[in-house]
Amino acid sequence: MAVHKVTFLPLNKTVEVDDAKYPLADHGKPGSLLDIALANDIHLEHNCGGSCACTTCHVIVKDGAENLSEMQEDEEDRLDTAVGLTIRSRLGCQAVVRGDVVVEVPES
């Protein structure tokens, strides 16, 4: 098991997470960016409760994309409807952290 650093921009808030302690909160996949954000009092919208049914937890990966779980087809399909979609977009509820990562939470 390992400890990872996750930085949320524009807050410039970095948290350390131990993947042996997943899940941390109760929304999204265990160890997802949403799970980590909620467990550390970082606001990340999640209108569907983290079930990959909306795009409100959309984030843009600035660094460490290789340290996130592989995108599945349902996330890819859902992201097509996200406002401000980029090639580095992920859904916070689906992207499971496996190493250091920096993400930007776009303004809604």
KEVONU-16747 format. One record per residue (C-alpha): residue in three letters; x, y, z. Coordinates in steps of 0.25 Angstrom, whole numbers, plus 2048, in hexadecimal, padded with zeros to 3 digits. Each point is the difference from the previous one (the first is absolute). Last residue first. Layout:
<rec aa="ALA" px="X" py="Y" pz="Z"/>
...
END
This chain:
<rec aa="SER" px="7B2" py="868" pz="7CE"/>
<rec aa="GLU" px="80F" py="804" pz="802"/>
<rec aa="PRO" px="809" py="7F4" pz="7FC"/>
<rec aa="VAL" px="806" py="7F7" pz="80A"/>
<rec aa="GLU" px="80F" py="7FF" pz="7FC"/>
<rec aa="VAL" px="807" py="7F3" pz="803"/>
<rec aa="VAL" px="80E" py="7FD" pz="804"/>
<rec aa="VAL" px="804" py="7F1" pz="803"/>
<rec aa="ASP" px="80A" py="7F8" pz="808"/>
<rec aa="GLY" px="7FD" py="7F1" pz="7FF"/>
<rec aa="ARG" px="7F5" py="7F5" pz="7FE"/>
<rec aa="VAL" px="7F4" py="80A" pz="801"/>
<rec aa="VAL" px="7F2" py="7FA" pz="7FB"/>
<rec aa="ALA" px="7FA" py="809" pz="7F5"/>
<rec aa="GLN" px="7F1" py="7FC" pz="800"/>
<rec aa="CYS" px="7F9" py="80A" pz="80A"/>
<rec aa="GLY" px="80A" py="80B" pz="7FC"/>
<rec aa="LEU" px="7FB" py="7FF" pz="7F1"/>
<rec aa="ARG" px="80C" py="802" pz="7F7"/>
<rec aa="SER" px="804" py="80B" pz="7F6"/>
<rec aa="ARG" px="80F" py="801" pz="7FA"/>
<rec aa="ILE" px="7FB" py="800" pz="7F2"/>
<rec aa="THR" px="7F7" py="80C" pz="804"/>
<rec aa="LEU" px="7F1" py="801" pz="803"/>
<rec aa="GLY" px="7FC" py="80E" pz="804"/>
<rec aa="VAL" px="7F2" py="7FC" pz="803"/>
<rec aa="ALA" px="7FE" py="7F1" pz="801"/>
<rec aa="THR" px="7F7" py="7F8" pz="7F6"/>
<rec aa="ASP" px="80B" py="7F8" pz="7FA"/>
<rec aa="LEU" px="805" py="7FD" pz="80E"/>
<rec aa="ARG" px="7F4" py="7F6" pz="802"/>
<rec aa="ASP" px="804" py="7F7" pz="7F4"/>
<rec aa="GLU" px="80F" py="800" pz="805"/>
<rec aa="GLU" px="7FC" py="7FC" pz="80E"/>
<rec aa="ASP" px="7F7" py="7F5" pz="7FB"/>
<rec aa="GLU" px="80B" py="7FB" pz="7F7"/>
<rec aa="GLN" px="80A" py="7FF" pz="80C"/>
<rec aa="MET" px="80C" py="809" pz="802"/>
<rec aa="GLU" px="80C" py="7F9" pz="805"/>
<rec aa="SER" px="803" py="803" pz="80F"/>
<rec aa="LEU" px="808" py="80C" pz="803"/>
<rec aa="ASN" px="80F" py="801" pz="802"/>
<rec aa="GLU" px="803" py="801" pz="7F1"/>
<rec aa="ALA" px="7F8" py="80D" pz="800"/>
<rec aa="GLY" px="80B" py="806" pz="80A"/>
<rec aa="ASP" px="7FF" py="80F" pz="7FD"/>
<rec aa="LYS" px="7F6" py="80A" pz="7FC"/>
<rec aa="VAL" px="7F4" py="7F6" pz="800"/>
<rec aa="ILE" px="7F3" py="808" pz="7FD"/>
<rec aa="VAL" px="7F4" py="7FD" pz="809"/>
<rec aa="HIS" px="7F1" py="7FD" pz="7FE"/>
<rec aa="CYS" px="7F9" py="7FD" pz="80D"/>
<rec aa="THR" px="7F3" py="807" pz="7FA"/>
<rec aa="THR" px="800" py="7F6" pz="7F4"/>
<rec aa="CYS" px="7F4" py="7F8" pz="803"/>
<rec aa="ALA" px="7FC" py="7F1" pz="801"/>
<rec aa="CYS" px="80E" py="7FB" pz="804"/>
<rec aa="SER" px="7FB" py="7FB" pz="80E"/>
<rec aa="GLY" px="807" py="80A" pz="808"/>
<rec aa="GLY" px="7F3" py="805" pz="808"/>
<rec aa="CYS" px="7F9" py="805" pz="7F3"/>
<rec aa="ASN" px="802" py="80F" pz="803"/>
<rec aa="HIS" px="80F" py="7FE" pz="803"/>
<rec aa="GLU" px="806" py="80E" pz="802"/>
<rec aa="LEU" px="80F" py="800" pz="805"/>
<rec aa="HIS" px="802" py="808" pz="80D"/>
<rec aa="ILE" px="80C" py="7FC" pz="807"/>
<rec aa="ASP" px="7FD" py="7FC" pz="80F"/>
<rec aa="ASN" px="80B" py="7F5" pz="800"/>
<rec aa="ALA" px="7F7" py="7F3" pz="7FF"/>
<rec aa="LEU" px="7F8" py="807" pz="7F5"/>
<rec aa="ALA" px="80C" py="803" pz="7F7"/>
<rec aa="ILE" px="806" py="7F2" pz="802"/>
<rec aa="ASP" px="7F3" py="7F9" pz="7FC"/>
<rec aa="LEU" px="7FE" py="80A" pz="7F5"/>
<rec aa="LEU" px="80E" py="7FD" pz="7FB"/>
<rec aa="SER" px="7FD" py="7F1" pz="800"/>
<rec aa="GLY" px="806" py="7F7" pz="80B"/>
<rec aa="PRO" px="7F3" py="7F8" pz="802"/>
<rec aa="LYS" px="7F7" py="803" pz="7F3"/>
<rec aa="GLY" px="7F7" py="80C" pz="802"/>
<rec aa="HIS" px="7F9" py="804" pz="80D"/>
<rec aa="ASP" px="801" py="7FB" pz="80E"/>
<rec aa="ALA" px="80D" py="806" pz="806"/>
<rec aa="LEU" px="80E" py="7FA" pz="802"/>
<rec aa="PRO" px="7FF" py="7F3" pz="7F8"/>
<rec aa="TYR" px="80C" py="7FD" pz="800"/>
<rec aa="LYS" px="809" py="7FF" pz="80C"/>
<rec aa="ALA" px="80B" py="7F8" pz="7FA"/>
<rec aa="ASP" px="801" py="80A" pz="7F5"/>
<rec aa="ASP" px="806" py="80A" pz="80A"/>
<rec aa="VAL" px="7FD" py="80E" pz="7FC"/>
<rec aa="GLU" px="808" py="80D" pz="802"/>
<rec aa="VAL" px="7F9" py="80D" pz="7FD"/>
<rec aa="THR" px="804" py="80C" pz="7F8"/>
<rec aa="LYS" px="7F7" py="80C" pz="7FF"/>
<rec aa="ASN" px="804" py="80B" pz="7F6"/>
<rec aa="LEU" px="7F2" py="804" pz="800"/>
<rec aa="PRO" px="800" py="802" pz="7F1"/>
<rec aa="LEU" px="803" py="7F5" pz="7FF"/>
<rec aa="PHE" px="7FF" py="7F2" pz="808"/>
<rec aa="THR" px="80D" py="7F9" pz="803"/>
<rec aa="VAL" px="801" py="7F1" pz="803"/>
<rec aa="LYS" px="80C" py="7FA" pz="807"/>
<rec aa="HIS" px="801" py="7F1" pz="801"/>
<rec aa="VAL" px="803" py="7F7" pz="80B"/>
<rec aa="ALA" px="802" py="7F1" pz="7FC"/>
<rec aa="MET" px="7FC" py="7F2" pz="803"/>
END
